[in-house]
Amino acid sequence: KFNIADYSGIELVILAANSGDKKLMEQILKGDIHTFVTRIVLGYKEITQENKKKEPHVLWRDGSKTMSYGIAYGTTGRNIAETLNIMLASVGFKIDAAQGDELIAKWFQEFPDTYEYLQKNANKAVRDGFVVDSWGRRRNWNRDTFINKWKRLAAMREGQNAPIQGSSASMTKRAIWLLWERLDKKKARIVLTVHDEIVVEAIDSYVDTAAAITKECMEQAIRETLPSVADQVGLYEGTSVSPKVSIRYDK
């Protein structure tokens, strides 16, 4: 059988931890940052914890989720507008690029420390030609190319997010290493990763043990990647990993 486990919403967790944005971290640890953003940023007040998975409320929440990750990736108001206009077309939502910029500004008003952090990353990318993730791994640019305005702007956009994505990737790599050390290789093996998801194949008699080990290793990687906040504010519990077991495709 396959054990499939991923880091749910880890990019926003890393953003909150590395930026020191207490409000963003607080909303994440409450369990649903996306419902909060739906109500406060998109202004859709009808959504609640009870109805968030029902239509049309789930459509608004999905739109907010996409918007928040887009902002962490350095998206533009035009992209936000185009994406939300498609996702929320069925509820009559339609905005232009300027209104998309306003939504981004409103998001940052709620989480100002994240704005400062992302701008710091962008400026470092063009000033130093590199940024680093939580493990010190670099993303480099050739500063000689920055004479071109568009390449400089691209580096700033990429530089905002590279420490977040890089930290997520390094965390997953660390989890794989821990798994490799602990799994009984006669009974289980790491099959592949998909972004921040790890797939482990195990024989039936070992599948529950493999799932438990996967959970422990992936959560240990969180603690090692974000040591300053993992235990102090409950991040370890708030982002706990829940492996899912599926039947083999050929069984």
C-alpha positions as CSV (number, residue, x, y, z in Angstrom):
1,K,0.0,0.0,0.0
2,F,0.9,3.6,-0.4
3,N,1.4,6.1,2.5
4,I,0.8,9.6,1.1
5,A,1.6,12.6,3.3
6,D,2.1,16.3,2.6
7,Y,2.8,19.6,4.5
8,S,-0.6,21.3,4.4
9,G,-0.3,25.0,3.8
10,I,3.4,25.0,4.7
11,E,4.3,28.1,2.5
12,L,2.2,30.4,4.6
13,V,3.5,28.9,7.8
14,I,7.1,29.5,6.6
15,L,6.1,33.1,5.6
16,A,4.6,33.7,9.0
17,A,7.5,32.2,10.9
18,N,10.3,33.9,8.9
19,S,8.6,37.3,8.8
20,G,7.7,37.2,12.5
21,D,4.2,38.2,11.6
22,K,2.3,37.3,14.7
23,K,-1.2,38.0,13.3
24,L,-0.6,35.8,10.3
25,M,0.7,33.0,12.6
26,E,-2.2,33.5,15.0
27,Q,-4.8,33.0,12.2
28,I,-2.9,30.0,10.8
29,L,-2.9,28.3,14.2
30,K,-6.5,29.0,14.7
31,G,-7.0,26.5,11.9
32,D,-8.3,28.4,8.9
33,I,-6.5,31.4,7.6
34,H,-8.4,31.2,4.3
35,T,-11.8,31.8,5.9
36,F,-10.3,34.8,7.8
37,V,-9.0,36.3,4.5
38,T,-12.3,35.6,2.8
39,R,-14.2,37.7,5.4
40,I,-11.6,40.5,5.9
41,V,-9.9,40.9,2.6
42,L,-12.5,39.8,0.0
43,G,-15.3,41.1,2.3
44,Y,-17.5,38.1,2.0
45,K,-19.1,38.0,5.5
46,E,-21.5,35.1,4.9
47,I,-18.8,32.4,5.3
48,T,-18.5,30.6,8.7
49,Q,-16.6,27.7,10.0
50,E,-19.7,25.6,9.7
51,N,-20.6,26.4,6.1
52,K,-17.1,27.0,4.6
53,K,-17.1,23.7,2.7
54,K,-20.6,24.2,1.1
55,E,-21.4,26.2,-2.0
56,P,-21.2,29.0,-2.7
57,H,-19.1,29.7,0.4
58,V,-16.4,27.2,-0.6
59,L,-15.9,29.1,-3.9
60,W,-15.0,32.3,-2.0
61,R,-12.7,30.4,0.3
62,D,-10.9,28.7,-2.6
63,G,-10.5,32.1,-4.2
64,S,-9.0,33.5,-1.0
65,K,-6.7,30.6,-0.7
66,T,-5.4,31.1,-4.3
67,M,-5.0,34.8,-3.7
68,S,-3.0,34.4,-0.5
69,Y,-0.6,31.9,-2.1
70,G,-0.4,34.2,-5.1
71,I,0.6,37.1,-2.9
72,A,3.3,35.0,-1.3
73,Y,4.6,34.2,-4.8
74,G,4.8,37.9,-5.7
75,T,1.7,38.0,-8.0
76,T,0.2,41.2,-9.5
77,G,-3.2,42.8,-9.2
78,R,-3.9,41.9,-12.8
79,N,-3.2,38.3,-12.2
80,I,-5.3,38.4,-9.0
81,A,-8.2,39.9,-10.9
82,E,-8.0,37.5,-13.8
83,T,-7.8,34.5,-11.5
84,L,-10.6,35.5,-9.2
85,N,-12.9,36.6,-12.1
86,I,-12.7,33.0,-13.3
87,M,-12.9,31.2,-10.0
88,L,-15.9,33.4,-8.8
89,A,-17.6,34.0,-12.1
90,S,-20.6,31.9,-11.0
91,V,-21.3,34.2,-8.0
92,G,-21.1,37.3,-10.2
93,F,-17.7,38.5,-8.9
94,K,-15.8,40.7,-11.3
95,I,-12.9,43.2,-10.7
96,D,-10.3,44.9,-12.8
97,A,-6.5,45.1,-12.3
98,A,-6.6,48.2,-10.1
99,Q,-9.1,46.5,-7.8
100,G,-6.8,43.5,-7.7
101,D,-4.0,45.8,-6.6
102,E,-6.3,47.1,-3.9
103,L,-6.9,43.5,-2.6
104,I,-3.2,42.9,-2.4
105,A,-2.7,46.1,-0.5
106,K,-5.6,45.2,1.9
107,W,-4.0,41.7,2.5
108,F,-0.7,43.4,3.4
109,Q,-2.5,45.9,5.7
110,E,-3.7,42.9,7.7
111,F,-0.2,41.3,7.7
112,P,2.3,44.2,7.5
113,D,5.3,42.2,8.7
114,T,5.0,39.9,5.7
115,Y,5.1,42.9,3.4
116,E,8.4,44.1,5.0
117,Y,9.8,40.6,4.8
118,L,9.0,40.0,1.2
119,Q,10.3,43.5,0.2
120,K,13.5,42.7,2.1
121,N,13.9,39.5,0.1
122,A,13.3,41.3,-3.1
123,N,15.8,44.0,-2.3
124,K,18.5,41.5,-1.3
125,A,18.0,39.6,-4.6
126,V,19.0,42.7,-6.6
127,R,21.5,44.1,-4.1
128,D,23.5,40.9,-3.3
129,G,22.5,38.7,-6.2
130,F,21.2,35.9,-4.0
131,V,18.7,35.0,-1.2
132,V,18.9,32.1,1.2
133,D,16.4,29.7,2.7
134,S,16.1,28.6,6.3
135,W,18.9,26.1,5.8
136,G,21.2,28.6,4.1
137,R,20.7,27.2,0.6
138,R,21.1,30.0,-2.0
139,R,19.1,31.1,-5.0
140,N,21.5,33.1,-7.2
141,W,21.1,35.7,-9.9
142,N,23.6,37.3,-12.3
143,R,23.5,41.0,-11.3
144,D,25.1,42.0,-14.6
145,T,21.7,41.2,-16.2
146,F,19.9,43.8,-14.0
147,I,20.7,46.5,-16.4
148,N,17.6,45.1,-18.1
149,K,14.6,46.5,-16.2
150,W,12.5,43.5,-16.7
151,K,15.1,41.0,-15.5
152,R,15.6,43.1,-12.5
153,L,11.9,43.2,-11.7
154,A,11.7,39.4,-12.3
155,A,14.6,38.9,-9.9
156,M,12.8,41.0,-7.3
157,R,9.6,39.0,-7.7
158,E,11.4,35.6,-7.6
159,G,13.5,36.8,-4.7
160,Q,10.5,37.5,-2.6
161,N,9.3,33.9,-2.7
162,A,12.6,31.9,-3.1
163,P,13.3,31.7,0.6
164,I,9.8,30.4,1.2
165,Q,9.8,27.8,-1.5
166,G,13.4,27.0,-0.8
167,S,12.7,26.4,2.9
168,S,9.8,24.1,2.0
169,A,12.0,22.1,-0.4
170,S,14.8,21.8,2.1
171,M,12.3,20.7,4.8
172,T,11.0,18.0,2.5
173,K,14.5,16.9,1.7
174,R,15.3,16.7,5.4
175,A,12.2,14.6,5.9
176,I,13.3,12.2,3.2
177,W,16.7,11.8,4.8
178,L,15.2,11.1,8.2
179,L,12.8,8.6,6.5
180,W,15.7,6.9,4.7
181,E,17.4,6.4,8.0
182,R,14.4,5.0,9.9
183,L,12.4,2.9,7.5
184,D,12.9,-0.8,7.3
185,K,14.0,-1.0,3.7
186,K,13.0,-4.7,3.4
187,K,9.4,-3.6,4.2
188,A,9.0,-0.1,2.8
189,R,10.6,2.3,0.4
190,I,10.3,6.0,-0.6
191,V,8.7,6.1,-4.0
192,L,8.6,9.7,-4.9
193,T,7.9,13.3,-3.9
194,V,5.4,15.7,-5.4
195,H,6.2,19.2,-4.3
196,D,6.0,18.8,-0.5
197,E,4.2,15.5,-0.6
198,I,6.1,12.2,0.1
199,V,4.8,8.8,-1.1
200,V,6.0,5.7,0.8
201,E,5.2,2.2,-0.4
202,A,5.0,-0.5,2.4
203,I,3.9,-4.1,2.7
204,D,0.6,-4.6,4.4
205,S,2.0,-5.8,7.8
206,Y,4.3,-2.7,8.0
207,V,2.0,0.0,6.6
208,D,0.8,1.5,9.9
209,T,4.4,1.5,11.2
210,A,5.6,3.2,8.0
211,A,2.8,5.8,8.3
212,A,3.8,6.6,11.9
213,I,7.4,6.9,10.9
214,T,6.5,9.2,8.0
215,K,4.5,11.5,10.3
216,E,7.3,11.7,12.9
217,C,10.0,12.4,10.3
218,M,8.1,15.0,8.5
219,E,7.2,16.8,11.7
220,Q,10.8,16.6,12.9
221,A,11.8,18.3,9.7
222,I,9.4,21.1,10.6
223,R,11.0,21.5,14.0
224,E,14.5,21.6,12.5
225,T,13.6,24.0,9.7
226,L,11.7,26.5,11.9
227,P,13.3,26.0,15.4
228,S,12.6,29.5,16.7
229,V,8.8,29.1,16.6
230,A,8.0,25.4,16.3
231,D,7.5,24.6,20.0
232,Q,7.0,28.1,21.4
233,V,3.8,29.0,19.5
234,G,2.5,25.5,18.8
235,L,3.6,25.4,15.2
236,Y,4.5,21.8,15.5
237,E,1.0,20.8,16.5
238,G,-0.7,23.3,14.2
239,T,0.9,21.8,11.1
240,S,0.9,18.1,12.1
241,V,1.1,15.7,9.2
242,S,-1.6,13.1,8.6
243,P,-0.5,10.3,6.2
244,K,-3.3,8.7,4.1
245,V,-3.1,5.0,3.2
246,S,-4.4,4.0,-0.2
247,I,-4.7,0.6,-1.9
248,R,-2.0,-0.3,-4.4
249,Y,-3.1,0.5,-7.9
250,D,-2.3,-3.1,-9.1
251,K,-4.0,-4.9,-6.3
